[in-house]
Amino acid sequence: MFAAALSATISATAQTGDEIMEKHEKAIGGVESWNKINSVILKGAISQGGMEIPITQTIVPGKAMRTDIAFMGMSGFSIVTKTDGWMYMPFSGSKKVDTMKPDMVKASQKQMDLKGQQLLDYKAQGKKAEFAGKDSVKSTVCYKVKLSDKDGNDAFGYFDCATYYLLRFDTKVKTDEQEEEVSVSFGDYKKVDNNIVFPHSITLMGTAVTLASVDFNKPVDDNLFVPKIPEAAETDKK
């Protein structure tokens, strides 16, 4: 009798990878709400070396992304479109706009896909979700889901068992013909707009970003994605 009851309990609580992904989608507002995002402006700071570096990121999903950084009294930026990428980082000694390498452009373009970052489009990308047991992220018990594509590449998402929020995503990225493991952590989820719940803490490869504000669907000028050195910087060079 005890064995039968235990078996029934396990069966009742067991979940498939797709079921976990569906509950995650619902927990963060639903894919229909995320489909309505035409633009997002993220403002916050990067924590690095004991310093807080102001950062603003403007994203038009599937079209372009610009990241502005203020450091050492100077302003720099990176811009990525569907085809190209550029960087202007005067605090690293560069006095001109540099073209990104193709691998860097490809990696940065993934950040333009807001739904993809939260794994909302895994089926559209031909991926399969498989429950891979439980694990923990910073002492929080999580459901571990393996996402496999048609080429046999595997990635893993870790979802909080209580909230179904995505806390970590592990994948592999090829750069300069080398493959390296990349882990992105998410936290401090807050309801923003149109029932969307968005992470306000994001850590990538040891670099932590804390967001102070998240604004959806504000007008964005296309000129923002033109790689041009700020006029103030041009004046300083003369």
Secondary structure, 3 states (H helix, E strand, C coil): CHHHHHHHHHHHHCCCHHHHHHHHHHHCCCHHHHHCCCCEEEEEEEEECCEEEEEEEEEECCCEEEEEEEECCEEEEEEEECCCEEEECHHHCCCCCEECCHHHHHHHHHHHCHHHHCCCCCCCCCCEEEEEEEEEECCEEEEEEEEECCCCCEEEEEEECCCCCEEEEEEEEEECCEEEEEEEEEEEEEECCCCCEEEEEEEECCEEEEEEEEEECCCCCHHHHCCCCCHHHHHHHC
